[in-house]
Amino acid sequence: MNEKHEVARGRIPLWFSRHIALGLLVCVFLLGGCRTESPEQRLRAQLREMQTAIEKRHPADFMNGVTEDFIGNSGMNRAGLQQLVRMQLLANTSVGVTLGPAEVQLHDDTRATVRFTVLLTGGNSGLLPERAQSYALTSGWRIEGGQWKVYSAQWNPRL
């Protein structure tokens, strides 16, 4: 029987049904990729990426999340933050960063304030860290070039 008779009888040729199935799979994957994360989800992801960069000892990757006009404690600028990060990585062969729950306050889709606690650990030997300090951190974030970046931070040691 030829394909015209198959279609006329209501049967779909096997090659055609395979093409439909393949087309549906492609649509599912494409639509799945179209899911957009909310601004808050993207900000939280950026925060995790910066945490990972420190733990993996990649200060340049960490600094990619910091604006050029960054301002921190006592007027620390971006270059000062970069030196602080490098100094800590040089002083400690192992570095740990444990973030507490982050409170994200969106001001609009392009600016936010994030408050959280962070436990920083470091050391040069063994399994246990030799140093640890917990901080309360308040940071200001904005979208630059499609990416969340921190433009201000204030941190205070927690006892």
Secondary structure, 3 states (H helix, E strand, C coil): CCHHHHHHCCCCCHHHHHHHHHHHHHHHHHHHHCCCCCHHHHHHHHHHHHHHHHHCCCHHHHHCCEEEEEECHHHCEHHHHHHHHHHHHHHCCEEEEEECCCEEEECCCCEEEEEEEEEEEEECCCCCCCEEEEEEEEEEEEEECCEEEEEEEEEEEEC
